[in-house]
Amino acid sequence: MLVGNKADLRHLRAVSTEDAKAFAERESTFFMETSALESTNVENAFTEVLTQIYRVVSKKALDIGDDPAALPKGQTINVGTKDDVSAVKKVGCCSA
């Protein structure tokens, strides 16, 4: 996704909307311009990012099919237990 930010500063524009659209099309990327100052397309940009992520993930799930063994497996990371955290807090790093 290509997002042109600060669309309200038209007089300082370095890239024209047409050039940005053409670039996004060549790269098969979604394009949108936003302006937080004018509240233009900011929420839409986040919604579009989530929509595109959902489409990619859904397509990958469909490509894998119904074989659960084909799904990638994550790694479990042990971050300690409640007791481990309590012990660290009691000692502290800077206590005298």
N, CA, C and O atoms as a CHARMM CRD file, in Angstrom:
* protein
*
  384
    1    1 MET  N      0.84600  -1.16600   0.00000 PROA 1      0.00000
    2    1 MET  CA     0.00000   0.00000   0.00000 PROA 1      0.00000
    3    1 MET  C      0.89400   1.23200   0.00000 PROA 1      0.00000
    4    1 MET  O      1.85700   1.30700   0.76300 PROA 1      0.00000
    5    2 LEU  N      0.58000   2.17500  -0.83800 PROA 2      0.00000
    6    2 LEU  CA     1.30800   3.44300  -0.91800 PROA 2      0.00000
    7    2 LEU  C      0.37400   4.53900  -0.44100 PROA 2      0.00000
    8    2 LEU  O     -0.71700   4.71800  -0.98200 PROA 2      0.00000
    9    3 VAL  N      0.81000   5.27700   0.58500 PROA 3      0.00000
   10    3 VAL  CA    -0.00700   6.34600   1.14500 PROA 3      0.00000
   11    3 VAL  C      0.74000   7.65500   1.00400 PROA 3      0.00000
   12    3 VAL  O      1.85800   7.80900   1.49500 PROA 3      0.00000
   13    4 GLY  N      0.09900   8.60100   0.32100 PROA 4      0.00000
   14    4 GLY  CA     0.63700   9.95200   0.22200 PROA 4      0.00000
   15    4 GLY  C      0.11100  10.73900   1.40900 PROA 4      0.00000
   16    4 GLY  O     -1.09600  10.94700   1.53300 PROA 4      0.00000
   17    5 ASN  N      1.00500  11.17400   2.27700 PROA 5      0.00000
   18    5 ASN  CA     0.61800  11.87300   3.49600 PROA 5      0.00000
   19    5 ASN  C      0.71100  13.38200   3.29100 PROA 5      0.00000
   20    5 ASN  O      1.38700  13.85500   2.37800 PROA 5      0.00000
   21    6 LYS  N      0.03000  14.12200   4.14100 PROA 6      0.00000
   22    6 LYS  CA     0.01800  15.58400   4.12000 PROA 6      0.00000
   23    6 LYS  C     -0.53300  16.11600   2.80700 PROA 6      0.00000
   24    6 LYS  O      0.01100  17.05500   2.22600 PROA 6      0.00000
   25    7 ALA  N     -1.60100  15.51600   2.35500 PROA 7      0.00000
   26    7 ALA  CA    -2.22600  15.91800   1.09900 PROA 7      0.00000
   27    7 ALA  C     -2.73300  17.35900   1.15300 PROA 7      0.00000
   28    7 ALA  O     -2.99000  17.96400   0.11200 PROA 7      0.00000
   29    8 ASP  N     -2.87700  17.90800   2.35100 PROA 8      0.00000
   30    8 ASP  CA    -3.33700  19.29000   2.49700 PROA 8      0.00000
   31    8 ASP  C     -2.26800  20.30700   2.08600 PROA 8      0.00000
   32    8 ASP  O     -2.59300  21.46400   1.81700 PROA 8      0.00000
   33    9 LEU  N     -1.01100  19.89700   2.03500 PROA 9      0.00000
   34    9 LEU  CA     0.08200  20.80700   1.66500 PROA 9      0.00000
   35    9 LEU  C      0.35400  20.73100   0.16500 PROA 9      0.00000
   36    9 LEU  O      1.45400  20.38500  -0.26600 PROA 9      0.00000
   37   10 ARG  N     -0.65500  21.05800  -0.60600 PROA 10     0.00000
   38   10 ARG  CA    -0.57000  20.93000  -2.06500 PROA 10     0.00000
   39   10 ARG  C      0.56800  21.75200  -2.66500 PROA 10     0.00000
   40   10 ARG  O      1.19800  21.31900  -3.63000 PROA 10     0.00000
   41   11 HSD  N      0.83600  22.92300  -2.10900 PROA 11     0.00000
   42   11 HSD  CA     1.87900  23.80200  -2.63700 PROA 11     0.00000
   43   11 HSD  C      3.29000  23.25600  -2.39900 PROA 11     0.00000
   44   11 HSD  O      4.24300  23.72100  -3.02400 PROA 11     0.00000
   45   12 LEU  N      3.43100  22.27800  -1.50700 PROA 12     0.00000
   46   12 LEU  CA     4.73800  21.67700  -1.23400 PROA 12     0.00000
   47   12 LEU  C      4.87300  20.27500  -1.82700 PROA 12     0.00000
   48   12 LEU  O      5.82500  19.55600  -1.52200 PROA 12     0.00000
   49   13 ARG  N      3.94400  19.89900  -2.65200 PROA 13     0.00000
   50   13 ARG  CA     3.90200  18.54600  -3.21900 PROA 13     0.00000
   51   13 ARG  C      5.15200  18.26600  -4.04400 PROA 13     0.00000
   52   13 ARG  O      5.53600  19.05300  -4.90900 PROA 13     0.00000
   53   14 ALA  N      5.77800  17.12500  -3.75700 PROA 14     0.00000
   54   14 ALA  CA     6.97100  16.69800  -4.49400 PROA 14     0.00000
   55   14 ALA  C      6.61000  15.71500  -5.60100 PROA 14     0.00000
   56   14 ALA  O      7.32200  15.61700  -6.60100 PROA 14     0.00000
   57   15 VAL  N      5.49600  14.97700  -5.42800 PROA 15     0.00000
   58   15 VAL  CA     5.06200  13.97500  -6.40500 PROA 15     0.00000
   59   15 VAL  C      3.59600  14.23700  -6.71600 PROA 15     0.00000
   60   15 VAL  O      2.78000  14.38600  -5.80700 PROA 15     0.00000
   61   16 SER  N      3.27000  14.29200  -7.97800 PROA 16     0.00000
   62   16 SER  CA     1.87300  14.52700  -8.34800 PROA 16     0.00000
   63   16 SER  C      1.02900  13.28600  -8.05500 PROA 16     0.00000
   64   16 SER  O      1.53300  12.16400  -8.00900 PROA 16     0.00000
   65   17 THR  N     -0.25400  13.52100  -7.86200 PROA 17     0.00000
   66   17 THR  CA    -1.17400  12.41100  -7.60900 PROA 17     0.00000
   67   17 THR  C     -1.14800  11.42800  -8.76900 PROA 17     0.00000
   68   17 THR  O     -1.18000  10.21400  -8.56300 PROA 17     0.00000
   69   18 GLU  N     -1.09000  11.94600  -9.97700 PROA 18     0.00000
   70   18 GLU  CA    -1.07400  11.09300 -11.16600 PROA 18     0.00000
   71   18 GLU  C      0.16900  10.21100 -11.19700 PROA 18     0.00000
   72   18 GLU  O      0.08000   9.02700 -11.52000 PROA 18     0.00000
   73   19 ASP  N      1.33600  10.78400 -10.86200 PROA 19     0.00000
   74   19 ASP  CA     2.57100   9.99200 -10.83300 PROA 19     0.00000
   75   19 ASP  C      2.51300   8.91200  -9.75500 PROA 19     0.00000
   76   19 ASP  O      2.95300   7.78200  -9.96800 PROA 19     0.00000
   77   20 ALA  N      1.97200   9.27200  -8.60700 PROA 20     0.00000
   78   20 ALA  CA     1.85900   8.29700  -7.51300 PROA 20     0.00000
   79   20 ALA  C      0.91000   7.17100  -7.89100 PROA 20     0.00000
   80   20 ALA  O      1.18700   6.00200  -7.62000 PROA 20     0.00000
   81   21 LYS  N     -0.21000   7.52000  -8.51800 PROA 21     0.00000
   82   21 LYS  CA    -1.16400   6.49000  -8.95400 PROA 21     0.00000
   83   21 LYS  C     -0.52800   5.57100  -9.98900 PROA 21     0.00000
   84   21 LYS  O     -0.70100   4.35300  -9.93400 PROA 21     0.00000
   85   22 ALA  N      0.20900   6.15600 -10.93300 PROA 22     0.00000
   86   22 ALA  CA     0.85200   5.35600 -11.97600 PROA 22     0.00000
   87   22 ALA  C      1.89400   4.41400 -11.36500 PROA 22     0.00000
   88   22 ALA  O      1.98600   3.25000 -11.75400 PROA 22     0.00000
   89   23 PHE  N      2.67500   4.92000 -10.41100 PROA 23     0.00000
   90   23 PHE  CA     3.67200   4.09000  -9.74000 PROA 23     0.00000
   91   23 PHE  C      2.99400   2.93700  -9.00200 PROA 23     0.00000
   92   23 PHE  O      3.41600   1.78600  -9.12000 PROA 23     0.00000
   93   24 ALA  N      1.94600   3.24600  -8.24500 PROA 24     0.00000
   94   24 ALA  CA     1.22600   2.21900  -7.49000 PROA 24     0.00000
   95   24 ALA  C      0.64900   1.16100  -8.43100 PROA 24     0.00000
   96   24 ALA  O      0.67100  -0.03100  -8.12400 PROA 24     0.00000
   97   25 GLU  N      0.14200   1.60000  -9.55900 PROA 25     0.00000
   98   25 GLU  CA    -0.41900   0.65100 -10.52600 PROA 25     0.00000
   99   25 GLU  C      0.67300  -0.25200 -11.10000 PROA 25     0.00000
  100   25 GLU  O      0.46700  -1.45700 -11.24300 PROA 25     0.00000
  101   26 ARG  N      1.82500   0.31800 -11.42700 PROA 26     0.00000
  102   26 ARG  CA     2.94300  -0.48600 -11.95100 PROA 26     0.00000
  103   26 ARG  C      3.41300  -1.51200 -10.92500 PROA 26     0.00000
  104   26 ARG  O      3.82300  -2.61600 -11.28300 PROA 26     0.00000
  105   27 GLU  N      3.35200  -1.14400  -9.66600 PROA 27     0.00000
  106   27 GLU  CA     3.81600  -2.02700  -8.59200 PROA 27     0.00000
  107   27 GLU  C      2.69800  -2.90500  -8.03400 PROA 27     0.00000
  108   27 GLU  O      2.90800  -3.63800  -7.06800 PROA 27     0.00000
  109   28 SER  N      1.50900  -2.83300  -8.63800 PROA 28     0.00000
  110   28 SER  CA     0.33400  -3.58600  -8.16600 PROA 28     0.00000
  111   28 SER  C      0.06400  -3.30300  -6.69000 PROA 28     0.00000
  112   28 SER  O     -0.14100  -4.21500  -5.88900 PROA 28     0.00000
  113   29 THR  N      0.07000  -2.02700  -6.35700 PROA 29     0.00000
  114   29 THR  CA    -0.09700  -1.57400  -4.98900 PROA 29     0.00000
  115   29 THR  C     -1.27800  -0.62700  -4.90000 PROA 29     0.00000
  116   29 THR  O     -1.53900   0.14700  -5.82100 PROA 29     0.00000
  117   30 PHE  N     -1.98400  -0.69300  -3.79200 PROA 30     0.00000
  118   30 PHE  CA    -3.09700   0.21900  -3.54600 PROA 30     0.00000
  119   30 PHE  C     -2.53300   1.60300  -3.21600 PROA 30     0.00000
  120   30 PHE  O     -1.52300   1.69800  -2.51800 PROA 30     0.00000
  121   31 PHE  N     -3.16300   2.67500  -3.70100 PROA 31     0.00000
  122   31 PHE  CA    -2.70900   4.04300  -3.43900 PROA 31     0.00000
  123   31 PHE  C     -3.83700   4.88300  -2.86900 PROA 31     0.00000
  124   31 PHE  O     -4.99700   4.76600  -3.26600 PROA 31     0.00000
  125   32 MET  N     -3.45400   5.74300  -1.91400 PROA 32     0.00000
  126   32 MET  CA    -4.41000   6.67000  -1.32200 PROA 32     0.00000
  127   32 MET  C     -3.63600   7.85000  -0.76100 PROA 32     0.00000
  128   32 MET  O     -2.48700   7.70500  -0.34300 PROA 32     0.00000
  129   33 GLU  N     -4.26400   9.01300  -0.75300 PROA 33     0.00000
  130   33 GLU  CA    -3.67100  10.18900  -0.13000 PROA 33     0.00000
  131   33 GLU  C     -4.42200  10.50800   1.15700 PROA 33     0.00000
  132   33 GLU  O     -5.63900  10.33800   1.23700 PROA 33     0.00000
  133   34 THR  N     -3.68200  10.97400   2.16800 PROA 34     0.00000
  134   34 THR  CA    -4.28800  11.28600   3.45900 PROA 34     0.00000
  135   34 THR  C     -3.86100  12.67200   3.93300 PROA 34     0.00000
  136   34 THR  O     -2.85400  13.22700   3.49300 PROA 34     0.00000
  137   35 SER  N     -4.66300  13.20600   4.84500 PROA 35     0.00000
  138   35 SER  CA    -4.31000  14.44100   5.53600 PROA 35     0.00000
  139   35 SER  C     -4.88500  14.37100   6.94300 PROA 35     0.00000
  140   35 SER  O     -6.10200  14.37400   7.12800 PROA 35     0.00000
  141   36 ALA  N     -4.01400  14.30800   7.91400 PROA 36     0.00000
  142   36 ALA  CA    -4.48000  14.30200   9.30000 PROA 36     0.00000
  143   36 ALA  C     -5.05400  15.66700   9.66200 PROA 36     0.00000
  144   36 ALA  O     -6.01500  15.75200  10.42700 PROA 36     0.00000
  145   37 LEU  N     -4.47400  16.73400   9.12000 PROA 37     0.00000
  146   37 LEU  CA    -4.95200  18.07900   9.41100 PROA 37     0.00000
  147   37 LEU  C     -6.40600  18.25800   8.99300 PROA 37     0.00000
  148   37 LEU  O     -7.20900  18.83400   9.72600 PROA 37     0.00000
  149   38 GLU  N     -6.73300  17.75700   7.80300 PROA 38     0.00000
  150   38 GLU  CA    -8.09700  17.87900   7.28100 PROA 38     0.00000
  151   38 GLU  C     -8.95400  16.65000   7.60600 PROA 38     0.00000
  152   38 GLU  O    -10.11400  16.58000   7.20200 PROA 38     0.00000
  153   39 SER  N     -8.39400  15.70100   8.32000 PROA 39     0.00000
  154   39 SER  CA    -9.08500  14.43200   8.64800 PROA 39     0.00000
  155   39 SER  C     -9.58900  13.73700   7.38900 PROA 39     0.00000
  156   39 SER  O    -10.73500  13.29200   7.32200 PROA 39     0.00000
  157   40 THR  N     -8.72400  13.65600   6.40900 PROA 40     0.00000
  158   40 THR  CA    -9.08400  13.04800   5.13000 PROA 40     0.00000
  159   40 THR  C     -8.40700  11.69000   4.98000 PROA 40     0.00000
  160   40 THR  O     -7.17900  11.60200   4.97000 PROA 40     0.00000
  161   41 ASN  N     -9.19800  10.64600   4.86400 PROA 41     0.00000
  162   41 ASN  CA    -8.74300   9.28900   4.53600 PROA 41     0.00000
  163   41 ASN  C     -7.82400   8.63600   5.56700 PROA 41     0.00000
  164   41 ASN  O     -7.26800   7.57500   5.28200 PROA 41     0.00000
  165   42 VAL  N     -7.64200   9.21300   6.73900 PROA 42     0.00000
  166   42 VAL  CA    -6.75200   8.59700   7.73100 PROA 42     0.00000
  167   42 VAL  C     -7.34600   7.27700   8.21300 PROA 42     0.00000
  168   42 VAL  O     -6.67700   6.24400   8.18200 PROA 42     0.00000
  169   43 GLU  N     -8.58800   7.31100   8.65200 PROA 43     0.00000
  170   43 GLU  CA    -9.23000   6.07500   9.09800 PROA 43     0.00000
  171   43 GLU  C     -9.37100   5.09500   7.93600 PROA 43     0.00000
  172   43 GLU  O     -9.19900   3.88900   8.11400 PROA 43     0.00000
  173   44 ASN  N     -9.68000   5.60800   6.75600 PROA 44     0.00000
  174   44 ASN  CA    -9.81100   4.74600   5.57200 PROA 44     0.00000
  175   44 ASN  C     -8.49100   4.04200   5.25500 PROA 44     0.00000
  176   44 ASN  O     -8.49100   2.88700   4.82900 PROA 44     0.00000
  177   45 ALA  N     -7.37500   4.72800   5.45900 PROA 45     0.00000
  178   45 ALA  CA    -6.07000   4.11400   5.19300 PROA 45     0.00000
  179   45 ALA  C     -5.84400   2.91300   6.11700 PROA 45     0.00000
  180   45 ALA  O     -5.39800   1.85800   5.66500 PROA 45     0.00000
  181   46 PHE  N     -6.15000   3.07200   7.40700 PROA 46     0.00000
  182   46 PHE  CA    -5.97900   1.95800   8.34300 PROA 46     0.00000
  183   46 PHE  C     -6.94200   0.82100   8.00900 PROA 46     0.00000
  184   46 PHE  O     -6.57000  -0.35200   8.06400 PROA 46     0.00000
  185   47 THR  N     -8.15600   1.16600   7.67000 PROA 47     0.00000
  186   47 THR  CA    -9.14500   0.14200   7.30700 PROA 47     0.00000
  187   47 THR  C     -8.68600  -0.61300   6.05900 PROA 47     0.00000
  188   47 THR  O     -8.82600  -1.83400   5.97900 PROA 47     0.00000
  189   48 GLU  N     -8.14400   0.10900   5.09800 PROA 48     0.00000
  190   48 GLU  CA    -7.67400  -0.52500   3.86200 PROA 48     0.00000
  191   48 GLU  C     -6.49600  -1.45000   4.13300 PROA 48     0.00000
  192   48 GLU  O     -6.42000  -2.53500   3.55700 PROA 48     0.00000
  193   49 VAL  N     -5.58000  -1.03900   4.99800 PROA 49     0.00000
  194   49 VAL  CA    -4.44600  -1.90000   5.35300 PROA 49     0.00000
  195   49 VAL  C     -4.95600  -3.20700   5.93700 PROA 49     0.00000
  196   49 VAL  O     -4.52000  -4.28600   5.53500 PROA 49     0.00000
  197   50 LEU  N     -5.88400  -3.10800   6.89000 PROA 50     0.00000
  198   50 LEU  CA    -6.43200  -4.31900   7.51200 PROA 50     0.00000
  199   50 LEU  C     -7.16800  -5.17900   6.49100 PROA 50     0.00000
  200   50 LEU  O     -7.06300  -6.40500   6.52200 PROA 50     0.00000
  201   51 THR  N     -7.90600  -4.54900   5.59300 PROA 51     0.00000
  202   51 THR  CA    -8.63200  -5.29100   4.55800 PROA 51     0.00000
  203   51 THR  C     -7.65800  -6.03900   3.65100 PROA 51     0.00000
  204   51 THR  O     -7.87700  -7.20700   3.33000 PROA 51     0.00000
  205   52 GLN  N     -6.59000  -5.37100   3.24100 PROA 52     0.00000
  206   52 GLN  CA    -5.60900  -6.00900   2.36200 PROA 52     0.00000
  207   52 GLN  C     -4.89300  -7.16500   3.07800 PROA 52     0.00000
  208   52 GLN  O     -4.65200  -8.21200   2.47800 PROA 52     0.00000
  209   53 ILE  N     -4.55800  -6.97300   4.34900 PROA 53     0.00000
  210   53 ILE  CA    -3.92600  -8.05000   5.11900 PROA 53     0.00000
  211   53 ILE  C     -4.87100  -9.24200   5.20500 PROA 53     0.00000
  212   53 ILE  O     -4.45400 -10.38500   5.01600 PROA 53     0.00000
  213   54 TYR  N     -6.13600  -8.97800   5.49000 PROA 54     0.00000
  214   54 TYR  CA    -7.12400 -10.05600   5.58900 PROA 54     0.00000
  215   54 TYR  C     -7.22300 -10.80900   4.26300 PROA 54     0.00000
  216   54 TYR  O     -7.28300 -12.03900   4.25700 PROA 54     0.00000
  217   55 ARG  N     -7.24000 -10.08800   3.14400 PROA 55     0.00000
  218   55 ARG  CA    -7.33400 -10.73800   1.82600 PROA 55     0.00000
  219   55 ARG  C     -6.12800 -11.63100   1.56100 PROA 55     0.00000
  220   55 ARG  O     -6.27600 -12.74800   1.06700 PROA 55     0.00000
  221   56 VAL  N     -4.94800 -11.14600   1.88400 PROA 56     0.00000
  222   56 VAL  CA    -3.73100 -11.93600   1.64400 PROA 56     0.00000
  223   56 VAL  C     -3.73300 -13.19200   2.50700 PROA 56     0.00000
  224   56 VAL  O     -3.45700 -14.28900   2.02100 PROA 56     0.00000
  225   57 VAL  N     -4.04800 -13.02600   3.79500 PROA 57     0.00000
  226   57 VAL  CA    -4.05100 -14.16900   4.70200 PROA 57     0.00000
  227   57 VAL  C     -5.12700 -15.17500   4.29900 PROA 57     0.00000
  228   57 VAL  O     -4.89300 -16.38300   4.32600 PROA 57     0.00000
  229   58 SER  N     -6.30400 -14.67700   3.92500 PROA 58     0.00000
  230   58 SER  CA    -7.38700 -15.57400   3.50200 PROA 58     0.00000
  231   58 SER  C     -7.00900 -16.33700   2.24400 PROA 58     0.00000
  232   58 SER  O     -7.29300 -17.52900   2.12700 PROA 58     0.00000
  233   59 LYS  N     -6.36500 -15.64900   1.29600 PROA 59     0.00000
  234   59 LYS  CA    -5.95200 -16.30900   0.05600 PROA 59     0.00000
  235   59 LYS  C     -4.93000 -17.40500   0.35400 PROA 59     0.00000
  236   59 LYS  O     -4.98600 -18.48800  -0.23000 PROA 59     0.00000
  237   60 LYS  N     -4.00200 -17.12100   1.25800 PROA 60     0.00000
  238   60 LYS  CA    -3.00400 -18.13200   1.62000 PROA 60     0.00000
  239   60 LYS  C     -3.67400 -19.32500   2.28300 PROA 60     0.00000
  240   60 LYS  O     -3.29700 -20.46800   2.02500 PROA 60     0.00000
  241   61 ALA  N     -4.65600 -19.07600   3.13000 PROA 61     0.00000
  242   61 ALA  CA    -5.37700 -20.16500   3.78800 PROA 61     0.00000
  243   61 ALA  C     -6.12100 -21.00700   2.76800 PROA 61     0.00000
  244   61 ALA  O     -6.15600 -22.23200   2.88100 PROA 61     0.00000
  245   62 LEU  N     -6.72300 -20.35800   1.76300 PROA 62     0.00000
  246   62 LEU  CA    -7.42900 -21.09900   0.71000 PROA 62     0.00000
  247   62 LEU  C     -6.44500 -21.89400  -0.14100 PROA 62     0.00000
  248   62 LEU  O     -6.74200 -23.01900  -0.54500 PROA 62     0.00000
  249   63 ASP  N     -5.27200 -21.31400  -0.41600 PROA 63     0.00000
  250   63 ASP  CA    -4.26700 -22.01000  -1.22200 PROA 63     0.00000
  251   63 ASP  C     -3.75800 -23.25900  -0.50600 PROA 63     0.00000
  252   63 ASP  O     -3.46000 -24.26500  -1.15100 PROA 63     0.00000
  253   64 ILE  N     -3.65900 -23.20100   0.81200 PROA 64     0.00000
  254   64 ILE  CA    -3.19800 -24.35800   1.58600 PROA 64     0.00000
  255   64 ILE  C     -4.24500 -25.45600   1.56100 PROA 64     0.00000
  256   64 ILE  O     -3.90600 -26.63800   1.52000 PROA 64     0.00000
  257   65 GLY  N     -5.51800 -25.07300   1.58400 PROA 65     0.00000
  258   65 GLY  CA    -6.59700 -26.04900   1.54600 PROA 65     0.00000
  259   65 GLY  C     -7.00600 -26.49000   2.93000 PROA 65     0.00000
  260   65 GLY  O     -6.80800 -25.76700   3.90600 PROA 65     0.00000
  261   66 ASP  N     -7.57500 -27.66800   3.01500 PROA 66     0.00000
  262   66 ASP  CA    -8.12000 -28.18100   4.26600 PROA 66     0.00000
  263   66 ASP  C     -7.13300 -29.02600   5.05400 PROA 66     0.00000
  264   66 ASP  O     -7.50400 -29.60800   6.07300 PROA 66     0.00000
  265   67 ASP  N     -5.88700 -29.10600   4.60800 PROA 67     0.00000
  266   67 ASP  CA    -4.90200 -29.93900   5.29300 PROA 67     0.00000
  267   67 ASP  C     -4.26400 -29.15000   6.43500 PROA 67     0.00000
  268   67 ASP  O     -3.39200 -28.31700   6.19000 PROA 67     0.00000
  269   68 PRO  N     -4.68600 -29.39700   7.68600 PROA 68     0.00000
  270   68 PRO  CA    -4.13000 -28.62800   8.79300 PROA 68     0.00000
  271   68 PRO  C     -2.63800 -28.87000   8.99700 PROA 68     0.00000
  272   68 PRO  O     -1.95400 -28.03900   9.59400 PROA 68     0.00000
  273   69 ALA  N     -2.13300 -29.98900   8.51200 PROA 69     0.00000
  274   69 ALA  CA    -0.70400 -30.26700   8.63900 PROA 69     0.00000
  275   69 ALA  C      0.11900 -29.30900   7.77400 PROA 69     0.00000
  276   69 ALA  O      1.30800 -29.11500   8.02400 PROA 69     0.00000
  277   70 ALA  N     -0.50700 -28.71400   6.76800 PROA 70     0.00000
  278   70 ALA  CA     0.20200 -27.81700   5.86400 PROA 70     0.00000
  279   70 ALA  C      0.34600 -26.41800   6.44200 PROA 70     0.00000
  280   70 ALA  O      1.12100 -25.61400   5.92400 PROA 70     0.00000
  281   71 LEU  N     -0.38500 -26.11600   7.50400 PROA 71     0.00000
  282   71 LEU  CA    -0.29100 -24.78600   8.09200 PROA 71     0.00000
  283   71 LEU  C      1.05900 -24.61800   8.77500 PROA 71     0.00000
  284   71 LEU  O      1.55700 -25.55200   9.40400 PROA 71     0.00000
  285   72 PRO  N      1.65100 -23.44100   8.65500 PROA 72     0.00000
  286   72 PRO  CA     2.93600 -23.22800   9.30600 PROA 72     0.00000
  287   72 PRO  C      2.78100 -23.27200  10.82100 PROA 72     0.00000
  288   72 PRO  O      1.78400 -22.80500  11.37100 PROA 72     0.00000
  289   73 LYS  N      3.76300 -23.83100  11.47300 PROA 73     0.00000
  290   73 LYS  CA     3.73200 -23.95200  12.92600 PROA 73     0.00000
  291   73 LYS  C      4.55700 -22.81900  13.53500 PROA 73     0.00000
  292   73 LYS  O      5.64600 -22.50600  13.05500 PROA 73     0.00000
  293   74 GLY  N      4.03300 -22.21700  14.58300 PROA 74     0.00000
  294   74 GLY  CA     4.75200 -21.17000  15.28800 PROA 74     0.00000
  295   74 GLY  C      5.64900 -21.76800  16.34900 PROA 74     0.00000
  296   74 GLY  O      5.58000 -22.96400  16.63300 PROA 74     0.00000
  297   75 GLN  N      6.48000 -20.94400  16.92600 PROA 75     0.00000
  298   75 GLN  CA     7.36800 -21.37600  17.98500 PROA 75     0.00000
  299   75 GLN  C      6.84400 -20.84300  19.30500 PROA 75     0.00000
  300   75 GLN  O      6.38400 -19.70300  19.38100 PROA 75     0.00000
  301   76 THR  N      6.91000 -21.65900  20.34200 PROA 76     0.00000
  302   76 THR  CA     6.51600 -21.21800  21.66800 PROA 76     0.00000
  303   76 THR  C      7.69700 -20.51200  22.31000 PROA 76     0.00000
  304   76 THR  O      8.81700 -21.02300  22.29700 PROA 76     0.00000
  305   77 ILE  N      7.44700 -19.34600  22.86600 PROA 77     0.00000
  306   77 ILE  CA     8.48700 -18.58100  23.53200 PROA 77     0.00000
  307   77 ILE  C      8.12700 -18.51200  25.00600 PROA 77     0.00000
  308   77 ILE  O      7.06600 -18.00400  25.36900 PROA 77     0.00000
  309   78 ASN  N      9.00200 -19.01900  25.84900 PROA 78     0.00000
  310   78 ASN  CA     8.76600 -19.01400  27.27900 PROA 78     0.00000
  311   78 ASN  C      9.22200 -17.67500  27.84100 PROA 78     0.00000
  312   78 ASN  O     10.41000 -17.35400  27.80000 PROA 78     0.00000
  313   79 VAL  N      8.28200 -16.89400  28.36500 PROA 79     0.00000
  314   79 VAL  CA     8.61700 -15.59400  28.93700 PROA 79     0.00000
  315   79 VAL  C      8.64900 -15.64400  30.45800 PROA 79     0.00000
  316   79 VAL  O      8.68500 -14.60400  31.11700 PROA 79     0.00000
  317   80 GLY  N      8.63400 -16.82900  31.00400 PROA 80     0.00000
  318   80 GLY  CA     8.70400 -16.98500  32.44900 PROA 80     0.00000
  319   80 GLY  C      7.33000 -17.14400  33.05500 PROA 80     0.00000
  320   80 GLY  O      6.30600 -17.01800  32.38400 PROA 80     0.00000
  321   81 THR  N      7.33800 -17.42000  34.32900 PROA 81     0.00000
  322   81 THR  CA     6.07900 -17.59200  35.04500 PROA 81     0.00000
  323   81 THR  C      5.82500 -16.37800  35.91000 PROA 81     0.00000
  324   81 THR  O      6.66400 -15.48200  36.00700 PROA 81     0.00000
  325   82 LYS  N      4.67600 -16.35400  36.53100 PROA 82     0.00000
  326   82 LYS  CA     4.32600 -15.25800  37.43300 PROA 82     0.00000
  327   82 LYS  C      5.34900 -15.16100  38.56300 PROA 82     0.00000
  328   82 LYS  O      5.72000 -14.06300  38.97800 PROA 82     0.00000
  329   83 ASP  N      5.80100 -16.30900  39.05800 PROA 83     0.00000
  330   83 ASP  CA     6.78400 -16.34000  40.14200 PROA 83     0.00000
  331   83 ASP  C      8.12000 -15.74600  39.69200 PROA 83     0.00000
  332   83 ASP  O      8.78200 -15.05700  40.46900 PROA 83     0.00000
  333   84 ASP  N      8.52200 -16.00500  38.44400 PROA 84     0.00000
  334   84 ASP  CA     9.77600 -15.45600  37.92500 PROA 84     0.00000
  335   84 ASP  C      9.73500 -13.93100  37.92400 PROA 84     0.00000
  336   84 ASP  O     10.70300 -13.27800  38.31300 PROA 84     0.00000
  337   85 VAL  N      8.62200 -13.37500  37.49000 PROA 85     0.00000
  338   85 VAL  CA     8.47700 -11.92500  37.42300 PROA 85     0.00000
  339   85 VAL  C      8.47600 -11.33100  38.82500 PROA 85     0.00000
  340   85 VAL  O      9.09500 -10.29100  39.05200 PROA 85     0.00000
  341   86 SER  N      7.79500 -11.96900  39.76500 PROA 86     0.00000
  342   86 SER  CA     7.75200 -11.47900  41.14300 PROA 86     0.00000
  343   86 SER  C      9.14200 -11.45500  41.76500 PROA 86     0.00000
  344   86 SER  O      9.47600 -10.51500  42.48700 PROA 86     0.00000
  345   87 ALA  N      9.95500 -12.47000  41.49900 PROA 87     0.00000
  346   87 ALA  CA    11.30400 -12.54400  42.05400 PROA 87     0.00000
  347   87 ALA  C     12.16100 -11.39700  41.53200 PROA 87     0.00000
  348   87 ALA  O     12.94000 -10.81700  42.28800 PROA 87     0.00000
  349   88 VAL  N     12.03100 -11.06700  40.26800 PROA 88     0.00000
  350   88 VAL  CA    12.80300  -9.97100  39.67900 PROA 88     0.00000
  351   88 VAL  C     12.38200  -8.65100  40.30500 PROA 88     0.00000
  352   88 VAL  O     13.22600  -7.80900  40.61100 PROA 88     0.00000
  353   89 LYS  N     11.08300  -8.46700  40.49500 PROA 89     0.00000
  354   89 LYS  CA    10.59200  -7.22500  41.08100 PROA 89     0.00000
  355   89 LYS  C     11.08600  -7.04200  42.51400 PROA 89     0.00000
  356   89 LYS  O     11.37900  -5.92000  42.92700 PROA 89     0.00000
  357   90 LYS  N     11.18200  -8.12700  43.26900 PROA 90     0.00000
  358   90 LYS  CA    11.61600  -8.02500  44.66100 PROA 90     0.00000
  359   90 LYS  C     13.06400  -7.59600  44.75400 PROA 90     0.00000
  360   90 LYS  O     13.40900  -6.79200  45.62000 PROA 90     0.00000
  361   91 VAL  N     13.92700  -8.11500  43.88000 PROA 91     0.00000
  362   91 VAL  CA    15.33600  -7.79500  43.92300 PROA 91     0.00000
  363   91 VAL  C     15.55500  -6.38100  43.37800 PROA 91     0.00000
  364   91 VAL  O     16.24500  -5.56700  43.99100 PROA 91     0.00000
  365   92 GLY  N     14.96200  -6.11000  42.22800 PROA 92     0.00000
  366   92 GLY  CA    15.10400  -4.78900  41.61900 PROA 92     0.00000
  367   92 GLY  C     16.48300  -4.61100  41.02200 PROA 92     0.00000
  368   92 GLY  O     17.42100  -5.32300  41.38200 PROA 92     0.00000
  369   93 CYS  N     16.60300  -3.68300  40.13100 PROA 93     0.00000
  370   93 CYS  CA    17.89200  -3.44600  39.48000 PROA 93     0.00000
  371   93 CYS  C     18.65300  -2.32000  40.14800 PROA 93     0.00000
  372   93 CYS  O     19.87700  -2.25500  40.03500 PROA 93     0.00000
  373   94 CYS  N     17.97400  -1.45300  40.82400 PROA 94     0.00000
  374   94 CYS  CA    18.62600  -0.24900  41.33000 PROA 94     0.00000
  375   94 CYS  C     18.45600  -0.06900  42.83400 PROA 94     0.00000
  376   94 CYS  O     18.71200   1.01700  43.35300 PROA 94     0.00000
  377   95 SER  N     18.03300  -1.10500  43.53800 PROA 95     0.00000
  378   95 SER  CA    17.79600  -0.95700  44.97300 PROA 95     0.00000
  379   95 SER  C     19.11700  -0.92700  45.71400 PROA 95     0.00000
  380   95 SER  O     20.09700  -1.54800  45.30300 PROA 95     0.00000
  381   96 ALA  N     19.12100  -0.19500  46.80800 PROA 96     0.00000
  382   96 ALA  CA    20.37100  -0.05400  47.57700 PROA 96     0.00000
  383   96 ALA  C     20.48600  -1.11500  48.64100 PROA 96     0.00000
  384   96 ALA  O     21.47200  -1.14600  49.37800 PROA 96     0.00000
